[in-house]
Amino acid sequence: MSLSIVTTLVRNLIKVPSAVLRSRVAKDAEVLALRHENAVLRRQIARVRYEPADRIWLAALSRFVPRERWRQTFTITPTTLLAWHRQLIARKWTFTRHRRPGRPSTAPAVKQLILRLAQENSTWGHRRIQGELARLGYPIAPSAVWEILHPAGIDPAPQRSGPTWRQFLTAQAHGIIAADFLHLDTISLKRLYALIFIEHGTRRVHLAGVTAHPTAAWTVQQARNLAMTQGRRLEPLRFFLRDRDSKYTRSFDAVFEADDVEILLSPPQAPKANAICERVVGTLRRELLDRMLIYNEAHARAVLAEYLRHYNGHRPHQSRQQLPPDGAEPATPATVTNLQAHRIRRQRLLGGLINQYQRTA
């Protein structure tokens, strides 16, 4: 019962003693005046709106007025007055605030999980999602899953669109390797060229070699060296992505085609078509080459090799959930560690240009 209803009832109860103590003539006169006023109001107003406090007050007064006098005393019908009284009794003896009718609603966490499964798996219908939930320990009816998907605007599985570009490229990335040339200038303004390969699926970078005069024969030899050193690592690869540089000859392509790898050529003057290689080149420049002076080919080869060991074995990558390219996915999620019980050790690389941190007991 709200505060306004209680206030109205208390105000009306205070008026009762004053009405009882008045003389009979005065009360009869006041009753006649109120009846006349009610008659006038009935002629002018089609329907009277009663607040909950008004209904409670009239229902309580009806217990003291003979039933045959209700029609003359109250502006409402006896049926309405009795209905109000039944509602008061029902509100007293029922506990609808403590329970809701019907079966309990689905927990919000389960609803979010259902929507997540539908968004991540475009071919799953409501029955397939219901089966996956049952396997995870969330028993739920297939109809309940459909009632959650439908208001969210998720169509049945056959009517949904196919995978997004992100999903499509992620699925294809595990079978793609790309190549690109990186140029760098020494302290004597001599230009060097480094050939790098990168696996799209793992983001692992391979340094093929560094030279001042990259020829077609040199490029073919670097491809052969990569195929020999990697061995079985090239078997899952299905596509090799490169630009249309003249140094990539037919002999270069034949090295990869021998392992059933299809050659993909990027459009002319379209570096975004080989975006992952371009991003690696940008990372090498920002984190290494723009912060260090290169003396000669040997120095460039040693510096790039040391940095790529850090890049492949330690540096976290957002596309791999902050794991390095050579790092395996953890069996259990990482947990918060008490740093006071462990020490964090720093390892300096490239003369302190790059730092690696490891936890020690």
N, C-alpha and C positions, 0 to 999 in steps of 0.2 A: 504494500500500500504506500503510495507516494506521499510526500510531505504536504502537498496541496490538499489532498483528500482528508488527511488527518486534521489539518488546520480548519477546514470547512466544518467538519464534524464537531470539533471542540467549540467553534463559534456558535453552532446551532444548539449544542447542549447547554451552553451558558444562558441562552435565551429561555430555556424551559422553566427554571425557578421563577423568573419574573412573570411568565405567563400564568403560572399556577397561583401565584399570590395576588393577582389582580381580582377585582370583583366580578361577579357573574355577568352583570349588565355590561360592563366594559368589554369582557371577553366576547359576549354575544354580539355586541356592536362591531367589534373588530372582525369577527368571523363573517358577519354579513357584508362588511366592506370588502374583505378579501374575496368572498364569493362573487360579488359584483365585478370586482376587478378581473377575476378569472374569466367571467362571462364576456367581458369586453375584449380581453386578450384573445379568447377563442375565436371571436368573430374576425379578428384582424390577422392572426397568425395561422398559417396552414399547418405547420408542424413545429413543435418545440424541441430544441436540442438540449438534452440533459447531459451534464458531466457525470463521471462516476460517483463523485461525492453526492450529487443531487439524487442519484438513484439509490444510494445507500440510505440517505436520510429519509426519503419517501417510503422505502421498503420497511425501515424500522418503525416509522409512525403508523404504518398500516396495521400493525399488531394491536394498536390501541383504539382504532376506529372500527365500528361494526361494519361487516362486509356489505350490508345493504346500503350503507352511506358512502361507499367508496366513489360511486359515480358522481355524487354531488360534491364530494370533498376534493377529489384529485382530478387533475386535467388529463389523466391517462386512463386507459381501459383496465379493468381488473385483470385481464389475461396478461397484459404487459407487466403489471405490478407483481403478479405471481411469478412470472418468468424472471424478473429481477431478483426476487427472493430465492429462487432455485439456483440462480447463478452465484449468489453469495454463499449458499450452502456448498455448492460444488467447489468453489475456490478454497473453502476452508478445509475440505476433506480430501482434496486431490493434491498431488505433488508433481505437477507437470514441469516445474522448474528443475527438478532433479533428474528427469529422464526425458528422452525424446521418443516419439512413437516410431515404430518400424525397426529395422535392423540398424546396427551402428554404422556410421559413415566410414568411408575409407580414410585411413590416416594420411595426412598431408605428405609424409615422407614416401609412402607407397605411390601416391599420385604422381609425385615428381619422378619417381623411378620409372613408372609406366610411360610418362611423356618422354623421358630420356631414352628408353629402349626404342620407342617408336621413331624418334628423331634420328637415332644412330643406326637404325636398321630399317631402311625404306621398304624391304620386302616382307617384313613381319606384320601379320594381321593380329587381331585382338586375341585369337586363340593361341597363336604362337607366343605372344607376349605373356599370356596367362600361364602357359606351360613353363616358360623361363622363370617366371615369378615363383611357381610352385617348386621348381628345382632349387631356387635360392632360399626357400623357406617362407614365402609369403603366399599362403593359400588365398585365392580370390576367384570369384566366378567370372567366366568369360564375358557375361553380360555387364558386369561391373566395369571391366576393362573397356568395353565399347562405350559405356556411358561416360567414361572419363576422356576418351579420345575424341568423341564426337563434339562436345562443347569446345574443346581446344582447337577445333578446325583441322584435325588430322584425318584425312580421308582413309578409306580402306586400302590395304596394301596394293592391290592391282591398279588403283587410281592415283597413287602417289607418283610424284616425279621421280626420275632416276637419281643416281648419286650426284652430289654437288661437285663442282670442279675441284674443290679441296679434297673431297673423298676420292675422286677419280685419280687425281695426280698422286695422292698418297699411296693408293693401291699400285699404281704403275711405277712409283719411284724405286721400289726394291729391285727392279730389273733394268735400271738405267745407269750408265756410267758416261761421264762427259769429260771433255778435254778442252784446254784453252792455254794460250801463251800469256805469260806475264813478263812485262819488260821492267827493268830496273837499271839505274845509272850508278856507276861507281864514283868514287871520290875524284877520279881523274876524268870524269864526264864520259866514260866509255859505257856504251849501252850493252846490257846483257839480256838474255831471254831465258826464261824458265818455263818448262812444259810441265803442267800439273794435270792430274786426273782426279776426279772426285766421284764417289759412289753416291747417288742420290738417296738411296734408302738409309744408309748409315752416316752419311756426310763425311766419310773417311776420305782424306786427301792423300794422294801419292805424288811425290816429287820425282818426275822422270829424269830430269837433268837440267843443267845450266850451261849455256854456251853463248858466245858472242856472234856466232854465225850459224843460225839454225838452217839447215838444208833439208831437202826432202829425204835424203839418205839417213841423216842423223835422226830425223823424226821417226822413220820406220824402225831404226834400231832401238829407240826408246820404247816404242810399242812392243817390240819383241821382248825387251828386258822386263817390261811390266807383265806380259803374259807368262814369262818363265817364273818370275818371283811370286806371282800371285797364285798360279796353278789352279787349284780347284775353286778358289774364290771367284773366278770368272764364270763358273758354270751357271749360277743362278741368274746372271745378267742376260738380258735379251735385246737391249738396244744400246747403241753407242751414239752419243750426241756430239756433234762438232760443227764448226762453222765452215765456210768455203775457202779457207786459206789455201794457197797453192802448195804449201808444204805438206798438206795431207793428200798424198797421192793414192793411186790404186793399190800399190803395194802396202801402204799403211792400212787401208781398209781390209785388205786380205788377211792381215794378222788377226783381226777380231772376227771376221767372217769364218775363219777356220774353227772357231769355237761357237758357231751358230749364233753370232751376235749380229743383229741387223743395224746398218748404218743409217742414222737420221741426220739430215743436213738442215741447219737453221737457215731462215731466209736471209738474203743479203742485207748487210748493215742493220741487223736486228739483234743487238746484244741482249735484249730482254728475253729472247727465245732461249737463251742459255743463261737464265737468271741465277741459278745456283752457283755456277762457276764465277759469274760476275760478283756475287756476294762474297765468295771466298777470296777473290782477288782484292776486293775492298777491305776485307778483314786483315789480309796480309799487309796491306799498305798502312792502315790505321794503327795496327798493334805492333808492327815490326819495321817495315822498310822506311816509313816516314820518321822514325825515331832512331835510326842507326845509319852510320856511314859504311858503305860497302867498299872494300879495297879491290878485290879481284874475283875471278870465277870461283876459286877454291873457298874464299871467305863467304861468298854468296851461297854456295852449296852447303857449307857447314852451318851457316846461320839458318837457312830455310829448313834444313833437316832437323835441327834441334827444336825449332819452333813447331814444326809439324808433329814431332813426338809429343810435345805439350798439347797441341791442338787435337790430336787423335786420342791421346790417352788420359787427358785431364780436363781440358776446357769444356764446360757445360754448354749444351745446345738446347735452345727453346723447343725446336722441332722434335727433340728426343726426350722431353720431360726432364731437362737439365742434366742429361747423361752425356758423357763424351762418346765419340763415334765407336771407340773400341770397348766401351763399358757395357756390360750385360745388365739387363733390367733387373732390379732388386726383387727378391722373392717376397719381401714384406715392405710396406711403406716405411720411409725414414721416420724416426722418432726423435723427439726433442731430447738432447743430451745435456746433462749437467756439466757445464763448461768448467766448473771449479774442480771437478774430479779428473779432468783431462787437460792436456796441454796441446795447443795448436802450434805446429812447427812450420816455419816458412822455409821454402826451398827456392833459392835464387837461380834464375835461368838467364842466359845471355847477358851476364854481368849485372844482374839485378833489374834488367829491363822488364822481365816477366817474373812474376811470383806465383808459386804453387803452395797451397796450404794443405796440411795433412794433420789428422788428429792422432795423438800418441797417448798411451796410457800413463 
